[in-house]
Amino acid sequence: MPRRGLVAGPDLEYFQRRYFTPAEVAQHNRPEDLWVSYLGRVYDLTSLAQEYKGNLLLKPIVEVAGQDISHWFDPKTKDIRKHIDPLTGCLRYCTPRGRFVHVPPQLPCSDWANDFGKPWWQGSYYEVGRLSAKTRSIRIINTLTSQEHTLEVGVLESIWEILHRYLPYNAHAASYTWKYEGKNLNMDFTLEENGIRDEEEEFDYLNMDGHRR
């Protein structure tokens, strides 16, 4: 069977993108679908939320579902920020929103279970990818149907990753050769590496809307 313009590449059924935009993280903002980002990484805490469902210690985490919580952390130690507790004079985790899951109580407590191993914020168990520090909007045009779609993508994403984002709009996206101004794109490269400049800053300077271009 002819495979017109079929692009050789990864198995997209199992393909995992490396980057997620803040807007994507923000969509996962419920206890049954709970993501957060911090220190440049994205974490899926849904299973943690299910494990501690109904526990008051989950409340501060649910309140920030879909948000970036880097301000909770010391960027040097990558641990929760600490302060001197005014009640005990001891160094404790700083939790302005209230104590949350895996944070020890202020005072010794016999009913606190500390057999959970590593706290949820340590290690990569819940990590699903990286947070895109900068994004850009692009237009993808299917030249066979003249359909256009605008996507927000991370500037460090490869064309493969962008293709993966585009699949909900065109399930056959991998069956075509991707081009820009008539030139085949290197699917392993980013947009910039393929010579597709981000003109957003120029548009901002000229007070123009890049989406209308």
CORLINBEL-V180933 format. One record per run of one state. SS is the DSSP state (~ for helix, > for strand, _ for the rest). FROM is the first residue (numbers start at 0). LEN is the number of residues. If there is no record, write none. Layout:
ss: [SS;SS]
from: [FROM;FROM]
len: [LEN;LEN]
This chain:
ss: [_;>;_;~;_;>;_;>;_;>;_;~;_;~;_;>;_;~;>;_;>;_;>;_;>;_;>;_;>;_;>;_;>;~;_;~;_;>;_;>;_;>;_;~;_;~;_;~;_]
from: [0;18;20;21;26;28;30;32;38;40;44;45;51;55;62;67;68;69;72;74;78;80;81;84;90;93;126;131;134;142;146;154;157;158;166;172;175;178;180;182;184;189;190;191;194;199;205;209;212]
len: [18;2;1;5;2;2;2;6;2;4;1;6;4;7;5;1;1;3;2;4;2;1;3;6;3;33;5;3;8;4;8;3;1;8;6;3;3;2;2;2;5;1;1;3;5;6;4;3;1]
